[in-house]
Amino acid sequence: MDKAEEIVNEASGQRVGDLSPKSNTARGCAYLLGVSVPELCERMNGKTPKQYHAEIAELKSKMKQLEEIGDRMATDSPENRMAWARAKTFG
């Protein structure tokens, strides 16, 4: 039960370490929680939601920068403007 509590604490952002599918701890916790061992290990060893949100925010910022640069480059010629308008509406 202590290991199951550690797993639950992991969900709230407290890392307890990496789990291996071969470890008895992972197998016991998976049994107690009613999930498969590989799924438990994947979830426990993966990134936290906070890390995913940070990556998404960074990617959104980069996309905005590229869009602004594209807007400036498209003003050079009418052909570039039309191509940029098509590219922006495509994605």
Backbone bond lengths (Angstrom), bond angles and torsions (degrees), N, CA, C in turn:
res aa  C-N    CA-C-N  psi(-1)  N-CA   C-N-CA  omega(-1)  CA-C   N-CA-C  phi
1 M - - - 1.455 - - 1.525 111.52 -
2 D 1.329 116.36 -32.14 1.471 118.58 178.75 1.523 110.84 -61.28
3 K 1.329 116.44 -41.84 1.467 120.00 179.27 1.518 110.27 -66.17
4 A 1.324 117.33 -37.75 1.465 119.74 177.48 1.520 110.38 -62.79
5 E 1.333 117.03 -38.19 1.463 120.67 176.75 1.527 110.75 -64.86
6 E 1.335 116.73 -37.99 1.460 119.61 176.55 1.521 110.61 -62.52
7 I 1.339 116.59 -39.19 1.457 120.88 178.36 1.525 110.05 -63.28
8 V 1.311 116.69 -43.75 1.469 120.70 179.14 1.521 109.82 -64.37
9 N 1.334 117.97 -40.14 1.466 121.21 177.52 1.523 111.22 -63.30
10 E 1.320 116.03 -32.42 1.466 120.60 177.82 1.522 110.44 -59.13
11 A 1.318 116.21 -37.53 1.459 120.24 -179.40 1.523 111.34 -63.94
12 S 1.310 117.77 -25.17 1.457 120.57 179.56 1.523 112.33 -92.97
13 G 1.337 116.88 11.84 1.450 120.09 172.85 1.511 115.92 103.02
14 Q 1.305 119.61 -0.47 1.457 121.69 179.74 1.524 109.04 -94.41
15 R 1.335 116.99 113.21 1.469 121.12 -178.71 1.521 109.74 -76.18
16 V 1.340 115.87 135.92 1.467 120.45 177.12 1.521 111.33 -112.03
17 G 1.307 119.09 -0.07 1.456 122.57 -179.72 1.508 111.78 114.55
18 D 1.323 116.15 171.69 1.462 120.65 -179.58 1.518 110.90 -81.19
19 L 1.318 115.48 140.98 1.459 121.44 176.81 1.514 109.45 -105.91
20 S 1.309 115.82 142.76 1.452 122.06 177.03 1.526 108.53 -108.95
21 P 1.347 118.54 139.75 1.464 120.23 178.16 1.528 113.09 -60.72
22 K 1.324 117.31 -18.29 1.467 120.75 -179.71 1.529 112.82 -86.17
23 S 1.325 117.44 -12.89 1.464 119.46 -175.73 1.526 110.93 -78.38
24 N 1.309 114.30 145.07 1.468 120.40 177.82 1.521 110.91 -66.14
25 T 1.320 116.47 -30.96 1.461 120.44 178.15 1.522 110.53 -61.29
26 A 1.327 116.30 -47.05 1.463 120.38 -179.79 1.523 110.32 -63.70
27 R 1.316 116.36 -42.01 1.463 119.63 -179.66 1.520 111.27 -64.82
28 G 1.322 116.89 -44.42 1.459 120.53 179.80 1.517 112.35 -64.83
29 C 1.324 116.26 -42.91 1.470 120.10 179.45 1.523 110.98 -66.03
30 A 1.326 116.26 -40.46 1.465 119.67 178.57 1.520 110.18 -62.04
31 Y 1.320 115.98 -40.36 1.463 120.13 178.60 1.524 110.62 -63.47
32 L 1.341 116.29 -46.44 1.466 120.60 -179.16 1.528 112.28 -64.11
33 L 1.318 115.64 -36.55 1.463 119.65 -177.52 1.522 113.15 -88.12
34 G 1.327 116.79 -11.43 1.467 120.40 177.99 1.515 114.41 75.37
35 V 1.339 117.05 33.06 1.463 121.29 176.89 1.528 108.06 -125.26
36 S 1.324 116.20 164.71 1.458 119.47 178.50 1.529 109.75 -74.41
37 V 1.317 116.30 153.11 1.463 121.35 -178.69 1.529 111.51 -61.70
38 P 1.346 119.41 -48.07 1.476 117.95 179.04 1.536 112.84 -60.88
39 E 1.325 116.51 -38.11 1.468 119.43 179.63 1.522 110.67 -64.99
40 L 1.328 116.92 -42.86 1.456 120.68 178.56 1.526 110.98 -61.47
41 C 1.326 116.84 -46.46 1.467 120.65 -179.78 1.522 111.32 -63.30
42 E 1.325 116.29 -40.38 1.464 120.03 178.99 1.517 110.95 -62.62
43 R 1.312 116.14 -43.79 1.465 119.55 -179.71 1.524 111.79 -68.34
44 M 1.310 116.90 -41.41 1.461 120.71 -176.37 1.524 112.08 -72.29
45 N 1.313 117.43 -35.13 1.460 120.92 -177.32 1.522 112.64 -89.76
46 G 1.317 117.46 -5.26 1.462 121.72 -178.19 1.510 112.58 -79.89
47 K 1.302 114.20 -177.63 1.455 120.79 179.10 1.522 109.89 -74.54
48 T 1.310 115.00 155.41 1.459 120.63 176.65 1.534 108.64 -82.83
49 P 1.319 117.46 158.75 1.468 119.65 177.05 1.527 112.31 -56.39
50 K 1.311 117.11 -34.78 1.467 120.95 178.95 1.527 110.44 -61.47
51 Q 1.341 117.10 -40.73 1.458 120.59 178.79 1.524 111.11 -66.59
52 Y 1.333 116.85 -40.90 1.467 119.87 177.63 1.522 111.15 -63.20
53 H 1.334 117.36 -42.03 1.462 120.37 179.22 1.523 111.24 -63.46
54 A 1.322 117.31 -39.21 1.469 120.94 178.34 1.527 110.55 -63.54
55 E 1.337 116.85 -42.53 1.463 120.28 178.38 1.521 111.65 -64.21
56 I 1.323 116.52 -41.86 1.469 120.62 179.31 1.522 110.26 -62.99
57 A 1.331 117.12 -43.16 1.464 120.59 179.17 1.521 110.90 -62.38
58 E 1.325 116.64 -41.04 1.463 120.39 178.91 1.531 111.11 -64.81
59 L 1.324 117.17 -42.39 1.462 120.75 179.21 1.524 111.36 -66.08
60 K 1.328 117.91 -38.81 1.460 120.50 176.90 1.520 110.83 -62.37
61 S 1.317 116.24 -39.60 1.460 120.76 178.81 1.525 110.67 -64.23
62 K 1.316 116.91 -44.07 1.467 120.45 178.55 1.524 111.15 -63.93
63 M 1.319 117.53 -40.14 1.466 120.90 178.60 1.526 110.54 -62.48
64 K 1.326 116.65 -41.85 1.461 120.86 179.03 1.526 110.55 -63.17
65 Q 1.335 116.86 -42.03 1.462 120.54 178.36 1.523 110.48 -62.16
66 L 1.322 117.44 -44.97 1.465 120.62 179.78 1.528 111.30 -63.77
67 E 1.321 116.64 -37.97 1.459 120.08 178.13 1.527 110.94 -64.35
68 E 1.339 117.06 -42.14 1.460 120.50 179.12 1.526 111.22 -64.90
69 I 1.331 116.30 -40.62 1.464 119.91 177.70 1.529 110.13 -64.83
70 G 1.320 116.66 -41.83 1.465 120.80 177.84 1.515 111.71 -61.97
71 D 1.329 116.89 -39.68 1.469 120.38 177.59 1.530 110.83 -60.59
72 R 1.330 116.26 -42.27 1.475 119.63 179.94 1.520 111.15 -68.74
73 M 1.320 117.40 -39.37 1.462 120.46 -179.33 1.524 111.53 -69.99
74 A 1.315 117.42 -31.20 1.461 121.22 -176.88 1.519 112.66 -70.65
75 T 1.304 118.12 -16.42 1.464 119.89 -178.93 1.522 112.38 -77.68
76 D 1.318 117.84 -5.63 1.471 121.36 -178.25 1.524 112.42 -67.11
77 S 1.323 116.69 -41.06 1.458 118.49 -177.82 1.529 109.78 -149.83
78 P 1.336 117.29 157.15 1.464 120.03 179.81 1.533 112.36 -62.59
79 E 1.327 116.62 -34.68 1.470 118.97 179.41 1.523 111.18 -64.43
80 N 1.343 115.39 -41.73 1.462 119.62 177.70 1.522 110.90 -63.82
81 R 1.345 116.14 -39.08 1.463 119.62 179.26 1.519 111.61 -61.80
82 M 1.322 116.39 -43.43 1.468 120.36 -179.61 1.524 110.55 -66.77
83 A 1.318 117.38 -42.23 1.465 120.72 179.36 1.522 110.49 -64.85
84 W 1.327 117.15 -39.57 1.462 120.81 -179.83 1.529 110.67 -69.03
85 A 1.324 117.51 -38.52 1.460 120.64 177.53 1.521 110.46 -62.39
86 R 1.333 117.04 -42.03 1.477 120.38 176.97 1.511 111.19 -63.72
87 A 1.336 117.04 -42.35 1.456 121.13 -178.34 1.534 111.44 -65.11
88 K 1.332 116.70 -38.70 1.465 120.05 -179.30 1.514 111.75 -69.53
89 T 1.331 118.16 -36.23 1.459 120.20 -179.41 1.510 111.89 -78.75
90 F 1.331 117.81 -21.00 1.468 121.58 -179.89 1.509 111.30 -69.18
91 G 1.348 117.80 -43.70 1.475 121.99 -174.94 1.461 110.41 -92.44
